[in-house]
């Protein structure tokens, strides 16, 4: 059973990486949510899988934040420099929040 779960995690990790490489936010959200669900069912995760779970969580938070900014018009009011930097800024903020949450 553990081997099957590990194979599933590896398959989903590969699919998530392909979606990220293809710059496919919808694919990243779909695969990322499924991957987090599989991670959540594991009684114990390796350090590698814990770190990857944190990265996926951060990327999903970043994608959701960017979508919200686009929907409310904030993204349209940003300068080209701000738009270019936005994914990095949101990603760093998400990772910081997740790491602080993990410490408590």
C-alpha positions as CSV (number, residue, x, y, z in Angstrom):
1,X,0.0,0.0,0.0
2,X,2.8,2.4,0.9
3,X,4.5,1.7,-2.4
4,X,1.3,2.4,-4.3
5,X,0.9,5.7,-2.4
6,X,4.5,6.7,-3.2
7,X,3.9,5.9,-6.9
8,X,0.8,8.0,-6.8
9,X,2.7,10.9,-5.2
10,X,5.5,10.7,-7.7
11,X,3.1,10.6,-10.6
12,X,1.3,13.7,-9.3
13,X,4.6,15.5,-8.6
14,X,5.6,14.9,-12.2
15,X,2.3,16.2,-13.4
16,X,2.5,19.2,-11.2
17,X,6.0,20.0,-12.5
18,X,4.9,19.6,-16.1
19,X,2.0,22.0,-15.5
20,X,4.3,24.5,-13.9
21,X,6.8,24.2,-16.7
22,X,4.0,24.7,-19.2
23,X,2.8,27.8,-17.2
24,X,-0.6,26.2,-16.9
25,X,-2.2,27.7,-13.7
26,X,-5.4,25.7,-14.1
27,X,-3.4,22.4,-14.4
28,X,-1.3,23.4,-11.4
29,X,-4.3,24.0,-9.3
30,X,-6.0,20.8,-10.3
31,X,-3.0,18.6,-9.8
32,X,-1.8,20.5,-6.8
33,X,-5.0,20.1,-4.9
34,X,-5.1,16.4,-5.6
35,X,-1.5,16.1,-4.6
36,X,-2.2,17.9,-1.3
37,X,-5.1,15.5,-0.7
38,X,-2.8,12.5,-1.2
39,X,-0.2,14.0,1.1
40,X,-2.9,14.7,3.7
41,X,-3.8,11.0,3.8
42,X,-0.2,9.9,4.5
43,X,0.4,9.0,8.2
44,X,4.0,10.2,7.9
45,X,5.8,12.1,5.2
46,X,9.5,12.1,4.5
47,X,11.3,15.5,4.8
48,X,11.4,15.7,1.0
49,X,7.6,15.2,0.8
50,X,7.0,17.7,3.6
51,X,9.1,20.3,1.8
52,X,7.4,19.6,-1.5
53,X,3.9,19.8,0.2
54,X,4.9,23.3,1.5
55,X,6.1,24.4,-1.9
56,X,2.8,23.2,-3.5
57,X,0.8,25.0,-0.9
58,X,2.7,28.2,-1.5
59,X,2.3,27.9,-5.2
60,X,-1.5,27.4,-4.9
61,X,-1.8,30.3,-2.5
62,X,0.2,32.4,-5.0
63,X,-2.1,31.4,-7.9
64,X,-5.2,32.1,-5.9
65,X,-3.9,35.5,-4.9
66,X,-3.0,36.4,-8.5
67,X,-6.5,35.3,-9.7
68,X,-8.1,37.6,-7.1
69,X,-6.0,40.5,-8.1
70,X,-6.9,40.0,-11.8
71,X,-10.6,39.7,-10.9
72,X,-10.8,42.9,-8.8
73,X,-8.9,45.0,-11.4
74,X,-5.8,45.5,-9.2
75,X,-3.6,43.7,-11.6
76,X,-4.6,46.0,-14.5
77,X,-3.6,49.1,-12.4
78,X,-0.1,47.8,-11.8
79,X,3.0,48.9,-13.7
80,X,4.7,46.4,-16.0
81,X,7.5,46.1,-13.4
82,X,5.0,45.4,-10.6
83,X,3.3,42.8,-12.7
84,X,6.6,41.1,-13.5
85,X,7.6,41.0,-9.8
86,X,4.1,40.0,-8.5
87,X,4.5,36.2,-8.7
88,X,7.8,36.3,-6.9
89,X,6.5,38.6,-4.2
90,X,3.3,36.6,-3.7
91,X,5.3,33.3,-3.6
92,X,7.7,34.6,-1.0
93,X,4.8,35.9,1.1
94,X,3.0,32.6,0.8
95,X,6.1,30.6,1.8
96,X,6.7,32.9,4.7
97,X,3.1,32.5,6.0
98,X,3.3,28.7,5.6
99,X,6.6,28.4,7.4
100,X,5.3,30.6,10.2
101,X,2.2,28.4,10.4
102,X,4.4,25.3,10.5
103,X,6.4,26.7,13.4
104,X,3.3,27.1,15.6
